[in-house]
Amino acid sequence: MSTQFILASASPRRKDLLNGAGYRFETIPSEVDESAFSTEGITSCEHTMQLALAKATAIASKYPDQLVMGADTIVDLNGHVIGKPRDAVHAEAITRSLFSQPHLVITGLALVRIADNTEIIHAATTTVYPRQLTDQQIADHIKSGGWKGKAGAYGIQETGDEFVERIEGSFTNVMGLPMELVEVLLRPFL
């Protein structure tokens, strides 16, 4: 079987979701420096789409005949982008902020193929309604290290009902890849 597309990501959650859906893809992580992209003057949604496109384009430039998927997930709290925590102290601050009120999880998704000028960019937004966490739950979460490498310092697939009361939108978006949107965008190419 041949590869259907290249995933420009190192995320194990994205790979698991795509594998579970039966897609055939190759993974080539993008080395785009996310910190080089400013959030000034643009919405969180625009920011994540900009990053997804940059990641896809970086890999597509090396493989111009291949369809490349780039993705970027951020958490938005009242219009402020919450990325991945730098360390345990930062993770605790993020957790205390996010789990005091509803927040958005936004994933930008880009498909790029240079050979035929394909460039498609969309985003999915999910509203997360958190549970109020106790100090002990927060301490246990930080101690577990489950916050490492995750936008918003948590993974819904790991914390689930303990952290989240309900969501509006795509569950897989909160995991890092809105599979409903992936299916719609990939359909014309497969």
N, C-alpha and C positions, 0 to 999 in steps of 0.2 A: 504494500500500500504506500502511496506517495503522501508526502506532507501537504496538508491543505493550506497552511499559513505558518508564519513565524510569530511567536509570542515574544515581544520585547520586554520581558519581565523575569525576575528571579523569584517571584512570589510563589511559595509552595501552595498557598491557598488557591491562587489562580490556576496553577497547573492541575491541582486536584479537581477543581470544578470543570475545567475543560475536558480532562480525561474522563470524568464521570459522565459527561454528556456525549462521549464517543468521538470527539474531534481528534484528528491526526495533525499534530503540529510539532514544530521544533522550537526549543526555547533558546533564545540568544538575548541575555540581559543587556539592556541599554545602560550606558554609562553616563547618561545625561546628569549634569549637576543641578539638582532641583533647587538648591539654594541660590542659583544664579537668576532665578525667575522671580520677579517682584510681584506682589499682590496689590501694589498701589494702583488705584484707579480702575480696578476690574473686580468683578464679582468672584466669589469662590468657585462658581460653576465655570466661568471663563478661565480662571486660573488652572483648574484641573484639566480642562479640555486642552489648554495650551501645553501643559506638561505631557499629556497623553500623545499629542501630535508630535512634540519634540522627540519623545522616546521612539515612536514608530518611525519617524523620518530618519533618525540617526541610524537605525538598523536597515531601513529600506535603501539608504544611500549605498550600503555595502552589498545589498542583494536586490538590485533594481527590478528583477523579473518576479520576485516573490511578493505575495500579499503579506503585510506585516501589521500585527495588532499591537497597539500601545495602550496602556491603561494607567490611570493615576487615581488614587482614592484619597480623599481628605475628609476631615470632619469640620463642620462649620457650626460654631456656637455664636449666635447673634451677629453674624456677618464677619466673624474672625476665623481665619483658617487655623485649625489645630492639627499639627502634623504628628510625626512620630516623636516620642519623648527622647530626650538626650540621655537621661539617667533616671535613677529611682526617685529622686527628689522631684524632678520635672514630671515624671509619671504620676506621682501622688497628687501634685497640683492640678494636672489635667483631669485626673479621675474625680477629684473633689468638685471641679468646675462642671464637667460634663454630666455628672450624675446628680446634679441639683435641678436640672431643667431639660426640656426637650432640645435635641440637637439634630442636625442634618448630616447624613453621610452622602457624599457626592463622588461619583466615579466618572471621570472623563474617559471616553473610549474613542480611539482613532484607528482607522484602517488606511494604510498607505501602500500603493504600488506605483513606483516611479515609471515603469515601462509604459503604462497606459494612463498616467496622470490621475490615478485613483487617490482621492483624499476625502475621507468621510469622517466627520467628528460629531459625536453626540455625548450627552451626559445623562446619567440617571441619578435621581435624588430620592433618598429614603429618610423619613422622619422617625427618629428613635425617641421613644418615651421611656426614660429610665426609671428604675426603682430607686428609692432613697437608700443609700448604702450606709451601714454602720461604720464606725471607726475601725472596728475589728475586721469587717469585710474588706475595707480599703487596705488595711495593713496586710492582710492575708494575700490580697491580689498583688500588691507591690512585692512582697516576699517571694511569691510564686515565679516572678519573672515573666508571667504571661502577657505583659504589656510590651515587651521588647519587639521592636520592628513593626509596630502596629499604629497606624494613624488613630489618634484618640486614646491610645494606651490600652485598648482592649480588643478582643476578638469575640464576636458574638457566638461563633461556633464553639467557643470554649466556656464562655461565661453564661450564655443563654438566659434562661429564666431568672437566674440569680441577679443579673444586672439590668435586665430589660423587661419592662412591663408589657409593652407592645410596640409594634412598628407599623408605619404606613408606607408601603412601597415594597421594593424588592429585598427579600432576605439575603439573597446572594450578593446584592450590592453592598450590604454591610460587611460581608466577608471579603469584598474587594473586587468583585466582577459581577455586574448585573447580567445574569445569564439570559434573561428575557430579551434584553437589548442586544446581546451578543448574537443570539439566534436570528433576530430580525436583520441585523447588519450583515451577517455572513451569508444569509440565504442566497442572495444573487450571485455569490462567488463560488458556491459549492455545488 
